[in-house]
Amino acid sequence: MFDALTDRLSDALRSLSGKGRISDENVRDAIRDVRTALLEADVNFAVVNDFVKAVAEKAQGQEVIKSLQPGQLMVKIVYDELVNLMGPVDTKIYTVSPGPTVIMMCGLQGSGKTTTCGKLALTLKNKGLNPMLAAADLQRPAAVEQLRVIGSQVGVPVYTDDSKIAPHGHVAKGAAVAVCKAAIKYAKDNGRDIVILDTAGRLAIDEELMAELRDVNAQVAPHQVFLVLDAMTGQDAVESAKRFNEQLEIDGLILTKFDSDTRGGALLSAKVITGKPVKYLGIGEKLDRLEEFRPEGMAQRILGMGDIVGLVNEAMEKFDQEQTARLQEKMEKGQFTLDDYMAQMTQVKKLGPMGKVMGMIPGMGELSKNLGQNEGLIESQMGRMHAIYNSMTKKERRNPDLLDGNRRRRIATGAGVQPPEVSQFVKQFEMTRGVMRSFTGMGVGGKMKAMKQIMGGGLAGLAQGTGMLRTKKGGHMEKKDRNKKKKR
């Protein structure tokens, strides 16, 4: 995510290292590189000009504080301006009393609108609310059925009326409004406090589409209107947002396919061009992959600084808190078993792809790139580790020291792997256990350093690309000289 932008900005700001003062000349050079990086990221031209102008005005002639280097001071200035560019944002969904609170979702076909309706419903459900979905996209083939399936997957009811479905251009006038009103009545009668309306989309903005959406907006009077945009379409997404906002007065934006957006132009331009904040980011295909947008965290990620606050918040939402508390207690006592190791690995998987997780830890940017490039391999290797664990007896899990050659061969056969992979799995566990034991009596800083060692050691091994066995730095095993005589 944004690797090219992060690299270009890092190079631009690194050019100031070693200088005692931020001068007009070196600011000009750095600003030129920042400007190029943003334009290459498909950020709107006017937004780029205003951004670099603000950075230049703040940086010009600033004395470097003793505790900072010029590059660090410039990073701080760019960080502040990125936060200003994207924020402020309030991601809370404010409910009304008496309910239900009505959220209208709109967007073009292919933007991921219907899936995002399900993701938002799951997010709200996890916050203790009782949402429901309403299928008001009546002319896209299979749109209603798609929402039904998504509703069943997230455990949320879906209001539908199949009698009003018709081919494109033949939906009766007022049908979408009727479905939305009936869904709101159903919500009132059944104690649902939020209704999410999945409205119609088109391949492009046209008057027929906007007339239907204006009709729903006027007659249903939703409390919030969110526009779903495909982040990968860059400036096209921003232009669509501008036109939707002119017709509907939207309250916020949700950018989808964000995990595949390598440039970032839509995110960095949307707020300025539309005047509306980005509220959520779709960061994967799974229905739990909707992230509340934090400008501070995103600015940190763009500058390669990680986003530890975002990672902690996500962990608090997705981790089994009771299990985490038990593990913490065992760590404090210096205890850490193979069962704990695998339970913790299962918890970490809930946070999403390993490359993304590592990218949110300060100082782990380079490793996160390696992990991202080997994402499919890492998921496969973690599956193999679970297979090895499942092939062990309870006695072996409690005491891995029992694993002699015969046991390792038996476990490997049961897991469908080679015996050396069983040995590597045990070594990784023993390394992690050693670090965990050293947690006892550590301060916060020491624990963070130790966690980097765990993540950097264990996951880097998985990212090498040749299975669970470590390789040479070049990523391959050296060829054996088969002509050498064997030692007697």
C-alpha positions as CSV (number, residue, x, y, z in Angstrom):
1,M,0.0,0.0,0.0
2,F,1.5,3.3,-1.2
3,D,5.0,1.7,-1.3
4,A,6.2,3.9,-4.2
5,L,4.9,7.1,-2.5
6,T,6.5,6.1,0.8
7,D,9.8,5.4,-0.8
8,R,9.9,8.7,-2.8
9,L,9.0,10.8,0.2
10,S,11.6,9.0,2.3
11,D,14.2,9.7,-0.3
12,A,13.2,13.4,-0.5
13,L,13.3,13.9,3.2
14,R,16.5,11.8,3.7
15,S,18.3,14.3,1.4
16,L,18.2,16.8,4.3
17,S,20.1,14.5,6.7
18,G,23.4,15.9,8.0
19,K,22.6,19.5,7.4
20,G,22.7,21.9,10.3
21,R,19.9,24.2,9.1
22,I,16.9,24.0,6.7
23,S,18.0,26.5,4.0
24,D,16.0,28.0,1.1
25,E,18.1,25.8,-1.3
26,N,17.7,22.4,0.4
27,V,14.0,23.1,1.1
28,R,13.5,23.8,-2.6
29,D,15.2,20.6,-3.6
30,A,13.2,18.5,-1.1
31,I,9.9,20.2,-2.0
32,R,10.5,19.5,-5.7
33,D,10.9,15.8,-4.9
34,V,7.8,15.8,-2.6
35,R,5.8,17.4,-5.3
36,T,6.9,14.8,-7.9
37,A,6.1,12.0,-5.5
38,L,2.6,13.3,-4.9
39,L,1.9,13.8,-8.6
40,E,3.1,10.3,-9.4
41,A,0.7,9.1,-6.8
42,D,-2.1,10.6,-8.8
43,V,-2.9,13.3,-6.3
44,N,-4.9,16.2,-7.7
45,F,-2.7,18.9,-9.2
46,A,-4.3,21.8,-7.3
47,V,-4.1,19.8,-4.1
48,V,-0.4,19.1,-4.7
49,N,0.4,22.8,-5.3
50,D,-1.4,23.9,-2.1
51,F,0.2,21.1,-0.1
52,V,3.8,21.8,-1.1
53,K,3.3,25.6,-0.7
54,A,2.1,25.0,2.9
55,V,5.1,22.7,3.6
56,A,7.6,25.2,2.1
57,E,6.1,28.1,4.1
58,K,6.5,26.2,7.4
59,A,9.9,24.9,6.6
60,Q,11.6,28.0,5.2
61,G,14.4,29.1,7.4
62,Q,13.5,27.1,10.4
63,E,16.3,26.5,12.8
64,V,16.9,22.8,13.7
65,I,16.1,22.0,17.3
66,K,19.1,20.5,19.1
67,S,17.3,17.2,19.6
68,L,16.3,16.9,15.9
69,Q,18.0,16.6,12.6
70,P,16.9,18.7,9.6
71,G,15.4,15.6,7.9
72,Q,13.4,14.8,11.1
73,L,12.1,18.3,11.3
74,M,11.0,18.2,7.7
75,V,9.3,14.8,8.3
76,K,7.4,16.5,11.2
77,I,6.3,19.4,8.9
78,V,5.2,17.0,6.1
79,Y,3.4,14.8,8.6
80,D,1.4,17.7,10.1
81,E,0.4,18.9,6.6
82,L,-0.7,15.3,5.6
83,V,-2.9,15.2,8.7
84,N,-4.4,18.6,7.8
85,L,-5.0,17.4,4.3
86,M,-6.9,14.3,5.3
87,G,-8.6,15.3,8.5
88,P,-10.1,15.9,10.9
89,V,-12.4,12.9,10.8
90,D,-15.1,11.7,13.2
91,T,-16.0,8.0,12.4
92,K,-18.7,7.7,15.0
93,I,-22.2,6.8,13.8
94,Y,-24.5,9.0,15.8
95,T,-27.8,7.3,16.5
96,V,-31.2,9.0,16.9
97,S,-33.8,8.3,19.5
98,P,-36.4,7.0,18.9
99,G,-34.8,4.9,16.1
100,P,-34.0,3.7,13.7
101,T,-31.1,5.6,12.4
102,V,-31.1,5.5,8.6
103,I,-27.8,5.3,6.6
104,M,-28.1,5.7,2.8
105,M,-25.2,4.1,0.9
106,C,-24.6,5.1,-2.7
107,G,-22.0,4.6,-5.4
108,L,-21.3,3.4,-8.9
109,Q,-21.4,-0.2,-10.0
110,G,-18.2,-2.0,-9.3
111,S,-17.2,0.2,-6.4
112,G,-18.0,-2.5,-3.8
113,K,-21.1,-0.7,-2.5
114,T,-23.2,-3.8,-1.7
115,T,-20.3,-5.6,0.0
116,T,-19.4,-2.4,2.0
117,C,-23.0,-2.3,3.2
118,G,-22.4,-5.8,4.8
119,K,-19.0,-4.7,6.2
120,L,-20.6,-1.6,7.8
121,A,-23.4,-3.7,9.3
122,L,-20.9,-6.1,10.8
123,T,-18.8,-3.2,12.2
124,L,-21.9,-1.7,13.9
125,K,-23.0,-5.1,15.1
126,N,-19.6,-5.6,16.8
127,K,-20.1,-2.2,18.5
128,G,-23.2,-3.6,20.2
129,L,-25.8,-2.1,17.8
130,N,-28.6,-3.9,16.0
131,P,-28.4,-3.0,12.3
132,M,-30.3,-4.4,9.4
133,L,-29.9,-4.1,5.6
134,A,-32.4,-3.0,3.0
135,A,-32.1,-4.1,-0.7
136,A,-33.1,-1.0,-2.7
137,D,-30.9,-1.7,-5.7
138,L,-33.7,-3.2,-7.7
139,Q,-32.3,-3.3,-11.3
140,R,-28.8,-4.6,-11.1
141,P,-28.9,-8.4,-11.8
142,A,-28.6,-10.4,-8.6
143,A,-28.1,-7.3,-6.4
144,V,-30.9,-8.3,-4.0
145,E,-29.7,-11.9,-3.7
146,Q,-26.1,-10.7,-3.2
147,L,-27.3,-8.6,-0.2
148,R,-29.2,-11.5,1.2
149,V,-26.1,-13.7,1.1
150,I,-24.0,-11.0,2.7
151,G,-26.6,-10.5,5.4
152,S,-26.6,-14.1,6.3
153,Q,-22.8,-14.1,6.5
154,V,-22.7,-11.3,8.9
155,G,-25.8,-12.4,10.9
156,V,-27.9,-9.3,10.1
157,P,-31.5,-9.4,8.7
158,V,-32.1,-8.1,5.2
159,Y,-35.4,-6.5,4.0
160,T,-36.3,-7.4,0.4
161,D,-39.3,-7.1,-1.9
162,D,-38.8,-9.3,-4.9
163,S,-42.0,-8.0,-6.5
164,K,-40.3,-4.7,-7.2
165,I,-37.3,-6.1,-9.0
166,A,-37.2,-5.3,-12.7
167,P,-34.6,-5.1,-15.6
168,H,-32.6,-2.0,-16.1
169,G,-34.9,0.9,-17.1
170,H,-38.1,-0.9,-16.1
171,V,-38.2,-0.4,-12.4
172,A,-41.4,1.3,-11.4
173,K,-41.1,4.9,-10.3
174,G,-41.0,5.1,-6.6
175,A,-40.2,1.4,-6.1
176,A,-36.9,2.1,-4.3
177,V,-38.6,4.6,-2.0
178,A,-41.3,2.1,-1.2
179,V,-38.7,-0.6,-0.3
180,C,-36.8,1.9,1.9
181,K,-39.9,3.0,3.8
182,A,-41.0,-0.5,4.3
183,A,-37.6,-1.5,5.6
184,I,-37.7,1.4,8.1
185,K,-41.1,0.3,9.4
186,Y,-39.8,-3.3,9.7
187,A,-36.9,-2.0,11.7
188,K,-39.2,-0.1,14.1
189,D,-41.4,-3.2,14.5
190,N,-38.5,-5.5,15.2
191,G,-36.2,-3.5,17.4
192,R,-33.5,-2.8,14.9
193,D,-31.8,0.5,15.7
194,I,-30.0,1.1,12.3
195,V,-31.1,0.6,8.7
196,I,-28.5,0.6,6.0
197,L,-30.0,1.3,2.6
198,D,-28.2,-0.3,-0.4
199,T,-29.3,2.0,-3.2
200,A,-28.9,1.6,-7.0
201,G,-25.7,2.1,-8.8
202,R,-24.7,2.6,-12.5
203,L,-21.6,2.1,-14.6
204,A,-21.5,5.9,-14.9
205,I,-23.4,8.8,-13.4
206,D,-26.5,9.6,-15.3
207,E,-29.7,11.6,-14.7
208,E,-31.9,8.6,-14.2
209,L,-29.6,7.3,-11.4
210,M,-29.4,10.7,-9.7
211,A,-33.2,11.2,-10.0
212,E,-33.8,7.9,-8.1
213,L,-31.2,8.8,-5.4
214,R,-32.6,12.3,-5.0
215,D,-36.1,10.8,-4.6
216,V,-34.9,8.4,-1.9
217,N,-33.0,11.1,-0.2
218,A,-35.9,13.6,-0.2
219,Q,-38.7,11.1,0.8
220,V,-36.8,8.9,3.3
221,A,-34.6,11.7,4.8
222,P,-31.7,9.5,5.8
223,H,-29.7,10.7,8.8
224,Q,-26.3,9.9,7.1
225,V,-25.4,9.6,3.4
226,F,-22.2,7.7,2.6
227,L,-20.6,7.5,-0.8
228,V,-18.6,4.3,-1.7
229,L,-15.7,4.9,-4.0
230,D,-13.2,2.5,-5.7
231,A,-9.8,3.9,-4.5
232,M,-8.0,2.3,-7.4
233,T,-9.7,4.6,-9.9
234,G,-7.8,7.6,-8.5
235,Q,-8.9,10.9,-9.8
236,D,-11.9,9.4,-11.4
237,A,-13.2,8.5,-8.0
238,V,-12.7,12.0,-6.7
239,E,-14.5,13.5,-9.7
240,S,-17.4,11.0,-9.1
241,A,-17.5,12.1,-5.4
242,K,-17.7,15.7,-6.4
243,R,-20.7,15.1,-8.7
244,F,-22.6,12.9,-6.2
245,N,-22.1,15.5,-3.5
246,E,-23.5,18.3,-5.8
247,Q,-26.7,16.2,-6.1
248,L,-27.1,14.6,-2.6
249,E,-25.0,16.5,0.0
250,I,-23.2,13.4,1.2
251,D,-21.8,13.2,4.7
252,G,-18.8,11.0,4.2
253,L,-16.8,8.8,1.9
254,I,-15.8,5.1,2.1
255,L,-12.9,4.1,0.0
256,T,-12.9,0.4,-1.1
257,K,-10.1,-1.8,-2.5
258,F,-7.7,0.3,-0.5
259,D,-5.3,-2.7,0.1
260,S,-4.8,-2.8,-3.7
261,D,-4.4,1.0,-4.2
262,T,-0.7,1.4,-4.8
263,R,-0.8,5.2,-5.5
264,G,-3.1,6.9,-3.0
265,G,-4.3,9.8,-5.2
266,A,-8.0,9.3,-4.3
267,L,-7.4,9.3,-0.5
268,L,-5.1,12.3,-0.5
269,S,-7.4,14.3,-2.8
270,A,-10.9,13.4,-1.7
271,K,-11.3,15.6,1.4
272,V,-10.0,18.8,-0.3
273,I,-11.9,18.4,-3.6
274,T,-15.3,17.3,-2.1
275,G,-15.1,18.9,1.3
276,K,-16.2,15.6,2.8
277,P,-14.2,13.4,5.0
278,V,-13.1,9.8,4.4
279,K,-14.9,7.8,7.1
280,Y,-13.9,4.2,6.4
281,L,-11.4,2.2,4.3
282,G,-12.2,-1.2,2.8
283,I,-8.9,-3.1,3.2
284,G,-9.7,-6.5,1.9
285,E,-12.4,-8.8,0.5
286,K,-13.4,-10.4,3.8
287,L,-16.4,-8.9,5.5
288,D,-14.5,-7.9,8.6
289,R,-12.0,-5.8,6.6
290,L,-13.5,-2.3,7.1
291,E,-11.2,0.1,9.0
292,E,-12.2,3.4,10.6
293,F,-10.1,6.1,9.0
294,R,-7.5,7.9,11.2
295,P,-5.6,10.7,9.3
296,E,-2.8,10.6,11.9
297,G,-2.3,6.8,11.4
298,M,-2.4,7.1,7.6
299,A,0.1,10.0,7.6
300,Q,2.4,7.8,9.7
301,R,2.1,4.9,7.4
302,I,2.7,7.0,4.3
303,L,5.9,8.3,5.9
304,G,7.0,4.8,6.9
305,M,6.5,5.5,10.6
306,G,3.9,2.7,11.3
307,D,0.6,3.1,13.0
308,I,0.9,1.5,16.4
309,V,-2.3,3.2,17.8
310,G,-4.3,1.8,14.9
311,L,-2.8,-1.7,15.4
312,V,-3.7,-1.6,19.1
313,N,-7.2,-0.4,18.4
314,E,-7.7,-3.2,15.9
315,A,-6.3,-5.8,18.3
316,M,-8.7,-4.6,21.0
317,E,-11.6,-5.1,18.7
318,K,-10.6,-8.5,17.1
319,F,-8.7,-10.3,19.9
320,D,-10.4,-12.5,22.4
321,Q,-9.8,-10.3,25.4
322,E,-10.1,-13.1,28.0
323,Q,-7.6,-15.2,26.1
324,T,-5.2,-12.2,25.8
325,A,-5.5,-11.5,29.6
326,R,-4.7,-15.2,30.4
327,L,-1.7,-15.0,28.1
328,Q,-0.5,-11.8,29.7
329,E,-0.8,-13.4,33.1
330,K,1.3,-16.4,32.0
331,M,3.9,-14.1,30.4
332,E,4.3,-12.2,33.7
333,K,4.9,-15.6,35.4
334,G,7.5,-16.6,32.8
335,Q,5.2,-19.3,31.4
336,F,4.7,-19.7,27.6
337,T,3.6,-23.0,26.1
338,L,3.2,-24.3,22.5
339,D,-0.6,-24.1,23.0
340,D,-0.1,-20.4,23.9
341,Y,2.1,-19.9,20.8
342,M,-0.5,-21.2,18.4
343,A,-3.4,-19.4,20.1
344,Q,-1.5,-16.2,19.8
345,M,-0.7,-16.9,16.1
346,T,-4.5,-17.5,15.5
347,Q,-5.3,-14.1,17.2
348,V,-2.7,-12.3,15.0
349,K,-4.2,-13.8,11.9
350,K,-7.5,-11.9,12.7
351,L,-5.7,-8.6,12.1
352,G,-5.3,-9.4,8.4
353,P,-2.3,-10.0,6.1
354,M,1.1,-10.1,7.9
355,G,2.5,-7.4,5.6
356,K,-0.2,-5.0,6.7
357,V,0.3,-5.8,10.4
358,M,4.1,-5.4,10.2
359,G,3.7,-2.1,8.3
360,M,1.8,-0.7,11.4
361,I,4.7,-1.4,13.7
362,P,7.2,1.5,13.8
363,G,10.6,0.5,12.4
364,M,9.3,-2.6,10.6
365,G,8.6,-1.0,7.2
366,E,11.3,-2.9,5.2
367,L,10.2,-6.2,6.7
368,S,6.5,-5.4,5.9
369,K,7.5,-5.0,2.2
370,N,9.1,-8.5,2.2
371,L,6.1,-9.9,3.9
372,G,3.7,-8.2,1.5
373,Q,5.6,-9.6,-1.5
374,N,5.3,-13.2,0.0
375,E,1.8,-12.8,1.4
376,G,0.4,-16.0,-0.2
377,L,3.4,-18.0,0.9
378,I,3.2,-16.8,4.5
379,E,-0.5,-17.8,4.7
380,S,0.4,-21.2,3.3
381,Q,3.3,-21.6,5.8
382,M,1.1,-20.6,8.7
383,G,-1.3,-23.3,7.6
384,R,1.5,-25.9,7.6
385,M,2.5,-24.8,11.1
386,H,-1.1,-25.5,12.3
387,A,-1.0,-28.9,10.5
388,I,2.3,-29.7,12.4
389,Y,0.7,-28.6,15.7
390,N,-2.4,-30.6,15.1
391,S,-0.3,-33.7,14.4
392,M,1.3,-33.6,17.8
393,T,-0.1,-35.4,20.9
394,K,-1.1,-33.4,23.9
395,K,1.9,-34.7,25.7
396,E,4.2,-33.5,22.9
397,R,2.6,-30.1,22.9
398,R,3.2,-29.7,26.6
399,N,6.8,-30.8,26.3
400,P,8.4,-30.4,22.9
401,D,11.7,-31.7,24.3
402,L,10.2,-35.2,23.7
403,L,10.4,-34.8,20.0
404,D,13.1,-37.1,18.9
405,G,13.8,-38.2,15.3
406,N,11.1,-40.8,15.2
407,R,8.4,-38.5,16.7
408,R,9.3,-35.7,14.2
409,R,9.1,-38.1,11.3
410,R,5.6,-39.3,12.5
411,I,4.4,-35.7,12.9
412,A,5.8,-34.7,9.5
413,T,3.9,-37.6,7.9
414,G,0.7,-36.6,9.6
415,A,1.0,-33.0,8.6
416,G,2.1,-33.7,5.1
417,V,5.4,-31.9,5.5
418,Q,9.1,-32.8,5.6
419,P,10.8,-33.6,9.0
420,P,13.1,-30.5,8.9
421,E,10.0,-28.3,8.8
422,V,8.9,-29.8,12.1
423,S,12.4,-29.0,13.6
424,Q,12.2,-25.4,12.3
425,F,8.7,-25.0,13.8
426,V,10.0,-26.1,17.2
427,K,13.0,-23.8,16.9
428,Q,10.7,-20.8,16.2
429,F,8.6,-21.6,19.2
430,E,11.6,-22.0,21.4
431,M,13.0,-18.6,20.3
432,T,9.6,-17.0,21.0
433,R,9.3,-18.7,24.4
434,G,12.8,-17.4,25.3
435,V,11.8,-13.8,24.5
436,M,8.5,-14.2,26.3
437,R,10.3,-15.4,29.4
438,S,12.5,-12.3,29.3
439,F,9.3,-10.2,29.4
440,T,9.2,-10.7,33.2
441,G,10.1,-7.4,34.9
442,M,10.5,-5.5,31.6
443,G,9.3,-2.0,31.0
444,V,7.1,-1.0,28.0
445,G,10.1,-0.1,25.9
446,G,11.8,-3.4,26.5
447,K,8.7,-5.3,25.7
448,M,8.3,-3.4,22.4
449,K,11.9,-4.2,21.5
450,A,11.3,-7.9,22.3
451,M,8.1,-8.0,20.2
452,K,10.1,-6.7,17.3
453,Q,12.6,-9.5,17.8
454,I,9.7,-12.1,17.8
455,M,8.0,-10.6,14.7
456,G,11.2,-9.9,12.9
457,G,12.7,-13.3,13.5
458,G,9.7,-15.6,13.1
459,L,7.9,-13.9,10.3
460,A,11.0,-13.0,8.3
461,G,11.8,-16.6,8.2
462,L,8.4,-17.3,6.7
463,A,9.0,-14.5,4.1
464,Q,12.2,-16.0,2.7
465,G,10.3,-17.9,0.0
466,T,11.6,-21.4,0.4
467,G,9.3,-22.8,3.1
468,M,10.0,-22.8,6.8
469,L,13.7,-23.4,6.4
470,R,16.0,-20.3,6.5
471,T,18.0,-19.6,3.4
472,K,21.0,-17.6,2.5
473,K,20.6,-13.8,2.1
474,G,20.1,-14.1,-1.6
475,G,16.9,-16.1,-1.1
476,H,18.2,-19.5,-2.4
477,M,20.3,-22.4,-1.1
478,E,23.8,-22.7,-2.5
479,K,24.2,-25.6,-5.0
480,K,26.2,-28.5,-3.8
481,D,29.3,-29.5,-5.6
482,R,28.5,-33.1,-6.5
483,N,32.0,-33.7,-7.9
484,K,33.5,-33.3,-4.4
485,K,34.6,-36.6,-3.0
486,K,32.7,-37.7,0.1
487,K,34.7,-37.6,3.3
488,R,35.4,-41.0,4.6
